[in-house]
Amino acid sequence: MIKRMRLIVYTNNLRSLHLTHHIGHLQYYSRRFHYAIIYVNADKVYKIQQQLLQKPQVKKVELSPQITSFEQFTTLKKHSKTLGD
């Protein structure tokens, strides 16, 4: 299984979101707050982060603190079943 990580990309405008289609999977975007959440391969996350920061349309790129790995999710799901949820 390929591990994926979530990046939060803050942009100047929504027209610049077209550049994320070539980099990763666009999961969500906010029109009001001008950011997008994209999934990228974990082994290329720092390279992609640097590529995005070089674009003039991008203000900031952050790694998301949320769980993004399917393996971690299934571990949590199994643990919650043992607790009676």
C-alpha positions as CSV (number, residue, x, y, z in Angstrom):
1,M,0.0,0.0,0.0
2,I,1.3,3.4,-0.9
3,K,1.3,5.8,2.0
4,R,-0.3,9.2,1.4
5,M,-0.1,12.4,3.2
6,R,-2.4,15.4,3.3
7,L,-1.1,18.9,2.4
8,I,-3.0,22.1,3.0
9,V,-2.2,24.6,0.3
10,Y,-3.2,28.3,0.9
11,T,-3.5,30.3,-2.4
12,N,-4.1,33.9,-3.4
13,N,-7.2,32.9,-5.5
14,L,-9.1,29.8,-6.5
15,R,-8.0,30.0,-10.2
16,S,-4.5,28.8,-9.1
17,L,-6.0,25.5,-7.8
18,H,-5.6,24.0,-11.3
19,L,-1.9,23.5,-10.5
20,T,-2.8,21.0,-7.8
21,H,-4.3,18.5,-10.3
22,H,-0.9,17.6,-11.6
23,I,0.7,17.2,-8.2
24,G,-1.8,15.2,-6.2
25,H,-5.4,14.3,-5.6
26,L,-7.5,17.3,-4.8
27,Q,-9.8,16.3,-1.8
28,Y,-11.4,19.6,-0.7
29,Y,-11.2,23.4,-1.4
30,S,-12.6,26.4,0.4
31,R,-13.8,29.3,-1.6
32,R,-14.1,31.5,1.3
33,F,-10.7,30.9,2.9
34,H,-8.7,30.2,-0.3
35,Y,-7.1,26.9,0.7
36,A,-7.1,23.3,-0.7
37,I,-6.4,19.9,0.8
38,I,-4.5,17.6,-1.5
39,Y,-3.2,14.0,-1.0
40,V,0.3,13.2,-2.2
41,N,2.6,10.2,-1.9
42,A,4.5,10.3,1.4
43,D,7.9,9.7,-0.2
44,K,7.5,12.8,-2.4
45,V,5.8,15.1,0.1
46,Y,8.8,17.4,0.8
47,K,9.7,17.7,-2.8
48,I,6.1,18.6,-3.7
49,Q,6.0,21.1,-0.8
50,Q,9.0,22.9,-2.2
51,Q,7.6,22.9,-5.7
52,L,4.4,24.5,-4.5
53,L,6.1,27.1,-2.4
54,Q,8.0,28.3,-5.5
55,K,4.7,29.2,-7.3
56,P,3.8,32.8,-7.0
57,Q,0.1,31.9,-6.4
58,V,0.8,29.9,-3.3
59,K,1.0,31.7,0.1
60,K,1.7,28.7,2.4
61,V,1.9,24.9,2.4
62,E,1.4,22.9,5.6
63,L,1.3,19.2,6.5
64,S,-2.0,18.3,7.9
65,P,-1.9,17.0,11.5
66,Q,-4.8,14.6,10.9
67,I,-4.4,10.8,10.4
68,T,-4.2,10.1,6.7
69,S,-3.0,6.5,6.5
70,F,-5.5,3.8,5.9
71,E,-3.5,1.5,8.2
72,Q,-3.8,3.9,11.1
73,F,-7.5,4.3,10.5
74,T,-8.1,0.5,10.6
75,T,-6.0,0.2,13.7
76,L,-8.2,2.9,15.4
77,K,-11.4,1.2,14.2
78,K,-10.3,-2.2,15.6
79,H,-9.4,-0.5,18.9
80,S,-12.8,1.3,19.1
81,K,-14.6,-2.1,18.6
82,T,-12.7,-3.6,21.5
83,L,-13.8,-0.7,23.7
84,G,-17.5,-1.3,22.8
85,D,-18.2,1.5,20.4
